[in-house]
């Protein structure tokens, strides 16, 4: 019996302890247990469930497509300065107002003033109110920076109209003031040549509204848009910021050799020949415009979104 008890004691001392019965947990189990307690955001970045590619921000989308166009050169024989149109009282009848403006003309022609007129076929205009006085054609001769004043007795009494009707186009298509400047084709006697001259007739139409100055109580003209009718086609004229008009430069005596401020705002070396729309800033050369539209759709001048760019090549003699 004593021998059997000694053998049992030897078995108890030589039997190894299992992990579940051990009083001391190995380091490997502590590490795994700690990892399971950590929230996902605190786990190591190299953890298989959180690859580094998932933590990178998404790449920005490509800039929107910008349309590239080339401008078509159309000769404008008569130009009414849109910033020099005004209304002056008639000396014979101060209640009547006459239209005055400055214009340039390369050929002879005529002016026609319409009130509350609507556009018809082939850029023709007529008043929608038959009771209003009908303006007759007033001839003019070619020349630069000329002054035009509507003939006395052919004006209109603006006091009969509501200011709301004068300050905006009615129904979006009836304009309170229309200046129709028509270039007269050279006289011909041949019937075929007369028909061709009629078709090639050119006109610039200025559509405007009339506002009242709150401080001076004087009426003033605000141009809405200008239209060019040439060779049977209708064009809408827009002011391009940065495009120098050689005719105005010649009148003001500007030096043609002074090219300061005409370089591309991107490369600062090539001349500006590309305008952006709708802001109408002519500020880049064609090469920089192509490169810029591949990276951004913002105008480099005003930072407005660009919908299209237009290359405008102007020679020294035809600006």
Secondary structure, 3 states (H helix, E strand, C coil): CHHHHHHHHHHHHHCCCCCCCCCCCCHHHHHHHHHHHCCHHHCCCCCCCCCHHHHCCCCCCCCCCCEEEECCCCCCCEEECHHHCEEEECCCCCCCEEEEEEEEECCCEEEEEEEEEEECHHHCEEECCCCCCCCCCEEECCEEEEEEECCCCCCECHHHCCHHHHCCCECCCEEEEEEEEEECCCCCCCHHHHHHHHHCCEEEEEEEEEEECCCCCCEEEEEEEEEEEECCEEEEECCCECCCCHHHHHHHCCCCCCCCCCECCCCCCCECCEEEECCCEEEECHHHHHHHHCCCCECCCCCCECCEEEECCCCCCCC
